[in-house]
Amino acid sequence: MNVKLITIILLLAIVSSCRSTRTPVTPQQPSLPEGEVEIIVACSGPEFFTDGEVFRANSVGESMDLSVSKRKAMTNARSQLAASIQTTVKSVTDNYVKSSENNNEEEIGERFESLNREVVSQELRGIRKICERYFHTPEGNYKTYVAIELSAQELVSAYHSRLQNMKGIDYDYEKFKQIFEAEMLRNKQDSIDD
């Protein structure tokens, strides 16, 4: 019995010694031009881009007071997010109105514009912070970096609720949603290309 145990231990030792002990190869970073320094911005990068599922925005605020820097960062990020949403929804509504078979495109377009401002204003209350970082600068100021997001599906649902109640509009939810999703995919591709 001891011979079997010794044989097993020897076999395990041989097998483990045969394994390669190579060190993992790390990809080489391209060298920077002489005198240049890479800047890394907190709460920024591809994981903070708008994609097919959510709208995202990020910003920075600086002040001598930490709470003011936080407020500035959030205000800037909200403004950026609202502008992105309004641009997307304007494109969606323009495409939706053009594809509809109504003769009163101008009136419907104006009603969508009004609805757009109302829904964006209301839905911004549903944003989620996905990153928030604080720094103290050598000058004694505070910098707050923030990234926020809003679900595209929640936005579509809010539009759906409002559009159902608009009189005088022949509204097709599936068509609106399809155009919206196509625009979100275009936004995602634009973010990747930038």
C-alpha positions as YAML, in Angstrom:
chain: A
units: angstrom
residues:
- id: 1
  name: MET
  ca: [0.00, 0.00, 0.00]
- id: 2
  name: ASN
  ca: [2.84, 2.39, 0.74]
- id: 3
  name: VAL
  ca: [4.35, 1.62, -2.66]
- id: 4
  name: LYS
  ca: [1.10, 2.73, -4.38]
- id: 5
  name: LEU
  ca: [1.04, 5.97, -2.39]
- id: 6
  name: ILE
  ca: [4.67, 6.71, -3.19]
- id: 7
  name: THR
  ca: [4.05, 5.95, -6.90]
- id: 8
  name: ILE
  ca: [1.07, 8.35, -7.01]
- id: 9
  name: ILE
  ca: [3.07, 11.11, -5.29]
- id: 10
  name: LEU
  ca: [5.97, 10.63, -7.73]
- id: 11
  name: LEU
  ca: [3.61, 10.72, -10.73]
- id: 12
  name: LEU
  ca: [2.01, 13.93, -9.46]
- id: 13
  name: ALA
  ca: [5.41, 15.49, -8.93]
- id: 14
  name: ILE
  ca: [6.51, 14.55, -12.45]
- id: 15
  name: VAL
  ca: [3.30, 15.86, -14.04]
- id: 16
  name: SER
  ca: [3.43, 19.15, -12.16]
- id: 17
  name: SER
  ca: [7.11, 19.65, -13.01]
- id: 18
  name: CYS
  ca: [6.34, 19.14, -16.71]
- id: 19
  name: ARG
  ca: [3.92, 22.05, -16.75]
- id: 20
  name: SER
  ca: [5.24, 25.19, -18.35]
- id: 21
  name: THR
  ca: [6.25, 27.99, -16.07]
- id: 22
  name: ARG
  ca: [6.10, 30.67, -18.76]
- id: 23
  name: THR
  ca: [5.33, 34.15, -17.65]
- id: 24
  name: PRO
  ca: [2.27, 35.68, -19.28]
- id: 25
  name: VAL
  ca: [2.95, 38.02, -22.17]
- id: 26
  name: THR
  ca: [1.48, 41.47, -21.71]
- id: 27
  name: PRO
  ca: [0.69, 43.51, -24.79]
- id: 28
  name: GLN
  ca: [3.11, 46.34, -25.39]
- id: 29
  name: GLN
  ca: [1.65, 49.83, -25.19]
- id: 30
  name: PRO
  ca: [2.69, 52.09, -28.03]
- id: 31
  name: SER
  ca: [5.24, 54.62, -26.88]
- id: 32
  name: LEU
  ca: [4.08, 58.19, -26.54]
- id: 33
  name: PRO
  ca: [5.70, 60.95, -28.55]
- id: 34
  name: GLU
  ca: [8.49, 62.64, -26.62]
- id: 35
  name: GLY
  ca: [7.23, 65.18, -24.09]
- id: 36
  name: GLU
  ca: [3.60, 64.00, -24.18]
- id: 37
  name: VAL
  ca: [1.80, 62.55, -21.19]
- id: 38
  name: GLU
  ca: [-1.38, 60.48, -21.40]
- id: 39
  name: ILE
  ca: [-4.32, 61.97, -19.50]
- id: 40
  name: ILE
  ca: [-6.76, 59.58, -17.88]
- id: 41
  name: VAL
  ca: [-10.16, 61.12, -17.14]
- id: 42
  name: ALA
  ca: [-12.22, 59.53, -14.38]
- id: 43
  name: CYS
  ca: [-15.76, 58.30, -15.21]
- id: 44
  name: SER
  ca: [-14.99, 58.39, -18.92]
- id: 45
  name: GLY
  ca: [-14.27, 55.92, -21.69]
- id: 46
  name: PRO
  ca: [-16.16, 53.34, -23.76]
- id: 47
  name: GLU
  ca: [-18.03, 51.85, -20.79]
- id: 48
  name: PHE
  ca: [-19.61, 55.28, -20.25]
- id: 49
  name: PHE
  ca: [-20.84, 55.77, -23.85]
- id: 50
  name: THR
  ca: [-24.49, 55.69, -24.92]
- id: 51
  name: ASP
  ca: [-25.35, 52.26, -26.30]
- id: 52
  name: GLY
  ca: [-28.45, 50.46, -27.55]
- id: 53
  name: GLU
  ca: [-29.85, 50.13, -24.01]
- id: 54
  name: VAL
  ca: [-29.10, 53.41, -22.21]
- id: 55
  name: PHE
  ca: [-28.26, 57.04, -22.75]
- id: 56
  name: ARG
  ca: [-25.10, 58.06, -20.89]
- id: 57
  name: ALA
  ca: [-23.29, 61.31, -20.20]
- id: 58
  name: ASN
  ca: [-20.30, 62.33, -18.13]
- id: 59
  name: SER
  ca: [-18.89, 65.59, -16.91]
- id: 60
  name: VAL
  ca: [-16.58, 67.31, -14.45]
- id: 61
  name: GLY
  ca: [-17.15, 70.15, -12.03]
- id: 62
  name: GLU
  ca: [-14.50, 72.14, -10.20]
- id: 63
  name: SER
  ca: [-14.85, 74.47, -7.24]
- id: 64
  name: MET
  ca: [-13.21, 75.51, -3.99]
- id: 65
  name: ASP
  ca: [-16.16, 73.76, -2.29]
- id: 66
  name: LEU
  ca: [-16.73, 70.01, -2.71]
- id: 67
  name: SER
  ca: [-20.54, 70.24, -2.76]
- id: 68
  name: VAL
  ca: [-20.43, 72.97, -5.42]
- id: 69
  name: SER
  ca: [-18.10, 70.85, -7.57]
- id: 70
  name: LYS
  ca: [-20.55, 67.93, -7.25]
- id: 71
  name: ARG
  ca: [-23.49, 70.15, -8.21]
- id: 72
  name: LYS
  ca: [-21.61, 71.57, -11.23]
- id: 73
  name: ALA
  ca: [-20.67, 68.08, -12.45]
- id: 74
  name: MET
  ca: [-24.25, 66.80, -12.14]
- id: 75
  name: THR
  ca: [-25.74, 69.90, -13.80]
- id: 76
  name: ASN
  ca: [-23.34, 69.61, -16.73]
- id: 77
  name: ALA
  ca: [-23.95, 65.86, -17.09]
- id: 78
  name: ARG
  ca: [-27.75, 66.32, -16.97]
- id: 79
  name: SER
  ca: [-27.56, 69.02, -19.64]
- id: 80
  name: GLN
  ca: [-25.41, 66.81, -21.83]
- id: 81
  name: LEU
  ca: [-27.77, 63.85, -21.33]
- id: 82
  name: ALA
  ca: [-30.87, 65.96, -22.07]
- id: 83
  name: ALA
  ca: [-29.29, 67.30, -25.27]
- id: 84
  name: SER
  ca: [-28.37, 63.79, -26.40]
- id: 85
  name: ILE
  ca: [-31.87, 62.48, -25.71]
- id: 86
  name: GLN
  ca: [-33.54, 65.43, -27.44]
- id: 87
  name: THR
  ca: [-31.35, 65.01, -30.52]
- id: 88
  name: THR
  ca: [-32.12, 61.29, -30.69]
- id: 89
  name: VAL
  ca: [-35.84, 61.70, -30.13]
- id: 90
  name: LYS
  ca: [-36.02, 64.55, -32.65]
- id: 91
  name: SER
  ca: [-34.48, 62.27, -35.25]
- id: 92
  name: VAL
  ca: [-36.86, 59.44, -34.27]
- id: 93
  name: THR
  ca: [-39.95, 61.65, -34.41]
- id: 94
  name: ASP
  ca: [-38.88, 63.20, -37.73]
- id: 95
  name: ASN
  ca: [-38.46, 59.72, -39.21]
- id: 96
  name: TYR
  ca: [-41.71, 58.53, -37.64]
- id: 97
  name: VAL
  ca: [-43.70, 61.51, -38.92]
- id: 98
  name: LYS
  ca: [-42.20, 61.16, -42.41]
- id: 99
  name: SER
  ca: [-43.07, 57.47, -42.50]
- id: 100
  name: SER
  ca: [-46.63, 58.01, -41.28]
- id: 101
  name: GLU
  ca: [-49.40, 58.46, -43.77]
- id: 102
  name: ASN
  ca: [-50.86, 61.61, -42.23]
- id: 103
  name: ASN
  ca: [-51.30, 64.72, -44.34]
- id: 104
  name: ASN
  ca: [-50.69, 67.07, -41.40]
- id: 105
  name: GLU
  ca: [-46.97, 66.31, -40.89]
- id: 106
  name: GLU
  ca: [-46.15, 69.83, -39.69]
- id: 107
  name: GLU
  ca: [-48.80, 69.83, -36.94]
- id: 108
  name: ILE
  ca: [-47.79, 66.34, -35.78]
- id: 109
  name: GLY
  ca: [-44.12, 67.37, -35.81]
- id: 110
  name: GLU
  ca: [-44.90, 70.37, -33.58]
- id: 111
  name: ARG
  ca: [-46.87, 68.22, -31.16]
- id: 112
  name: PHE
  ca: [-43.98, 65.74, -30.96]
- id: 113
  name: GLU
  ca: [-41.56, 68.64, -30.27]
- id: 114
  name: SER
  ca: [-43.67, 69.79, -27.34]
- id: 115
  name: LEU
  ca: [-44.00, 66.23, -26.08]
- id: 116
  name: ASN
  ca: [-40.24, 65.75, -26.43]
- id: 117
  name: ARG
  ca: [-39.41, 68.64, -24.05]
- id: 118
  name: GLU
  ca: [-42.04, 67.49, -21.54]
- id: 119
  name: VAL
  ca: [-40.96, 63.84, -21.46]
- id: 120
  name: VAL
  ca: [-37.22, 64.58, -21.29]
- id: 121
  name: SER
  ca: [-37.78, 67.00, -18.42]
- id: 122
  name: GLN
  ca: [-39.83, 64.44, -16.52]
- id: 123
  name: GLU
  ca: [-37.63, 61.42, -17.25]
- id: 124
  name: LEU
  ca: [-34.37, 63.11, -16.19]
- id: 125
  name: ARG
  ca: [-35.57, 62.55, -12.65]
- id: 126
  name: GLY
  ca: [-35.01, 58.83, -13.27]
- id: 127
  name: ILE
  ca: [-31.30, 59.05, -14.03]
- id: 128
  name: ARG
  ca: [-28.81, 56.79, -12.30]
- id: 129
  name: LYS
  ca: [-25.28, 57.74, -11.27]
- id: 130
  name: ILE
  ca: [-22.90, 55.08, -12.53]
- id: 131
  name: CYS
  ca: [-19.65, 56.76, -11.51]
- id: 132
  name: GLU
  ca: [-18.66, 59.55, -9.15]
- id: 133
  name: ARG
  ca: [-15.07, 60.36, -8.17]
- id: 134
  name: TYR
  ca: [-13.61, 63.25, -6.20]
- id: 135
  name: PHE
  ca: [-10.15, 64.81, -6.39]
- id: 136
  name: HIS
  ca: [-8.37, 67.58, -4.59]
- id: 137
  name: THR
  ca: [-6.18, 69.67, -6.92]
- id: 138
  name: PRO
  ca: [-2.77, 71.15, -6.07]
- id: 139
  name: GLU
  ca: [-4.43, 74.58, -6.19]
- id: 140
  name: GLY
  ca: [-6.75, 73.56, -3.34]
- id: 141
  name: ASN
  ca: [-9.88, 73.09, -5.46]
- id: 142
  name: TYR
  ca: [-12.15, 70.06, -5.61]
- id: 143
  name: LYS
  ca: [-12.93, 68.24, -8.84]
- id: 144
  name: THR
  ca: [-15.89, 65.94, -9.16]
- id: 145
  name: TYR
  ca: [-16.15, 63.55, -12.11]
- id: 146
  name: VAL
  ca: [-19.54, 62.01, -12.69]
- id: 147
  name: ALA
  ca: [-21.23, 59.71, -15.21]
- id: 148
  name: ILE
  ca: [-24.99, 59.17, -15.40]
- id: 149
  name: GLU
  ca: [-27.37, 57.05, -17.44]
- id: 150
  name: LEU
  ca: [-31.05, 56.77, -18.32]
- id: 151
  name: SER
  ca: [-32.73, 53.64, -19.63]
- id: 152
  name: ALA
  ca: [-33.82, 53.95, -23.25]
- id: 153
  name: GLN
  ca: [-36.69, 51.52, -22.57]
- id: 154
  name: GLU
  ca: [-38.04, 53.75, -19.77]
- id: 155
  name: LEU
  ca: [-37.93, 56.68, -22.17]
- id: 156
  name: VAL
  ca: [-39.79, 54.77, -24.90]
- id: 157
  name: SER
  ca: [-42.41, 53.71, -22.34]
- id: 158
  name: ALA
  ca: [-42.89, 57.33, -21.24]
- id: 159
  name: TYR
  ca: [-43.38, 58.41, -24.86]
- id: 160
  name: HIS
  ca: [-45.77, 55.54, -25.44]
- id: 161
  name: SER
  ca: [-47.91, 56.58, -22.47]
- id: 162
  name: ARG
  ca: [-48.07, 60.18, -23.64]
- id: 163
  name: LEU
  ca: [-48.60, 59.40, -27.33]
- id: 164
  name: GLN
  ca: [-51.54, 57.12, -26.58]
- id: 165
  name: ASN
  ca: [-53.34, 60.04, -24.99]
- id: 166
  name: MET
  ca: [-52.71, 62.55, -27.80]
- id: 167
  name: LYS
  ca: [-55.84, 63.21, -29.79]
- id: 168
  name: GLY
  ca: [-55.61, 63.55, -33.55]
- id: 169
  name: ILE
  ca: [-52.53, 61.38, -33.97]
- id: 170
  name: ASP
  ca: [-52.70, 57.97, -35.58]
- id: 171
  name: TYR
  ca: [-49.95, 56.41, -33.46]
- id: 172
  name: ASP
  ca: [-48.29, 53.05, -34.11]
- id: 173
  name: TYR
  ca: [-46.24, 52.02, -31.04]
- id: 174
  name: GLU
  ca: [-44.35, 49.20, -32.76]
- id: 175
  name: LYS
  ca: [-43.29, 51.45, -35.61]
- id: 176
  name: PHE
  ca: [-42.18, 54.19, -33.17]
- id: 177
  name: LYS
  ca: [-40.26, 51.67, -31.06]
- id: 178
  name: GLN
  ca: [-38.59, 50.16, -34.13]
- id: 179
  name: ILE
  ca: [-37.41, 53.58, -35.34]
- id: 180
  name: PHE
  ca: [-36.24, 54.44, -31.80]
- id: 181
  name: GLU
  ca: [-34.22, 51.21, -31.47]
- id: 182
  name: ALA
  ca: [-32.61, 51.77, -34.88]
- id: 183
  name: GLU
  ca: [-31.59, 55.28, -33.80]
- id: 184
  name: MET
  ca: [-30.15, 53.95, -30.53]
- id: 185
  name: LEU
  ca: [-28.04, 51.44, -32.48]
- id: 186
  name: ARG
  ca: [-26.84, 54.28, -34.72]
- id: 187
  name: ASN
  ca: [-25.90, 56.26, -31.57]
- id: 188
  name: LYS
  ca: [-23.97, 53.25, -30.27]
- id: 189
  name: GLN
  ca: [-22.07, 52.94, -33.54]
- id: 190
  name: ASP
  ca: [-21.33, 56.68, -33.54]
- id: 191
  name: SER
  ca: [-19.91, 56.37, -30.01]
- id: 192
  name: ILE
  ca: [-17.68, 53.49, -31.07]
- id: 193
  name: ASP
  ca: [-16.49, 55.37, -34.17]
- id: 194
  name: ASP
  ca: [-15.57, 58.53, -32.20]
...
